[in-house]
């Protein structure tokens, strides 16, 4: 154990002052300085309370300069400045992570995250935990990590494991929006504080390493040849469950390609919202895919089929709990797209949306069934005023058991399902472009067609639907990720 006498920390030394056998050449703070030692060796010298300095020195001595941690050069007491710890300075080509984060490639950022988790394991093996401060983490151009300090290490309790996720979150914001924006959304969930949802990885070193492995596998997945559809359905950062769902199907009939697209958003104030959205998405997709496969799509109008598919989804959601309804029965929004040849038919109930984006225009195709939009339509408020209202996202229509008591059975033992009234519209797709279906967890942040178009183009020329969907969801997470966010992208050629 290294022992250091206790005394108060005085004001910071001036430039050129003597400290730890060298000369102060830079002050990073009142308690941390860069010192040029004998022979020009650069040192990081920390000043502080004796107990704090002693604990950091002791843990670093046990580590012995292994991994990315600095080597202890000296530890003692300066007559004027008090307790100090002199550490080998980080290499000259390593810069604070806050300065280099946006300039790193995604691969280098993942490498830095792995090295930081490796550092956590080193500290854990000797029985300690610590959470790095961002300015203590330095990164070399190749992503290699070097630590300038190991501040306030804490002894682990019996059976306690280090929280590796918290260590990544300590530096995570420096990689946001870039380079994390270009990776799968699970990467942002590693780097940003969030509520843990079912299926999330744990927080041990091994858990986080496995999550980084999965993250890299998602990055490296090659797109299937000819893939025109992709979806990302993320729980967001602030919800304990994912109540969104998406589904799609593709095929050919009479030599012509067809595509079915569905996004649903379970009503959060209802029970079993995740079951409602999943049931509705699957039912509508299957109904429209059957309509297309049997050839009816070539001879019948798509509007009737889309409307029927939404009604079938409504009945299916109601049937999930028809015998034992809670006070808050399940509900979900839905938006459906059917593409046949060069024509798109869209149907919806609720406030999940559909957009069309091309090189020439961008258009919101649906109109929310919400208090806000209906107040605007009635001329009672401007859109800006309506969206500021507490009722802005109150739905006026949704799918689910919107039952009423049978008048002949006042006890409510028998119920009947109310009808649902989807809106449907169709438009030609005159050339290449993208159909984007999404839940309000995305469009709450980017509501106009122009904003969606700008984000889509920022994905880069020739971007795949998977890359576009990933970036759009990531943008919503970066803005706060307050809700589940789903984006489904179809590329029309």
Buried (B, 14 or more C-beta within 10 A) or exposed (E): EBEBEEBEBEEBBEEEBEBBBBBBEEBBEEBBBBBBBEEEBBBBBBBBBBEBBBBBBBBBBBBEEEBBBBEBBBBBBBEEBBBBBBBBBBEEEBBBBBEBBBEBEBBBBBBBBBBBBBBBBBBBEBBBBBBBEBBBBBBBEEBBBBBBBBBBBBEBEEEEBBBBBBBBBBBBBBBBBBBBBBBBBBBBBBBBEBEEBEEBBBBBBEBBBEBBEBBBEBBEEEEEEEEBBBBBBBBBBBBEBBBBBBBBBBEEBEEEBBBBBBBBBBBEEBBBBBBBBBBBBBBBBBBBBBBBBEEBBEEEBBBEBBBBBBBBBBBBBBEBBBEEBEEEBBBBBBBBBBBBEEEBBBBBBBBBBBBBBBEEEBBBBBBBBBBBBBBBEEEEBEEEEBBEEEEBBEBBBBBBBBBEEEEEEEEEEEBEBEEBEBBBBBEEBEEEBBBBBBBBBBBBBBBEBEBBBEBBBEBEEEBBBBBBBBBBBBBBBBBEBBBBBBBBBBBBE
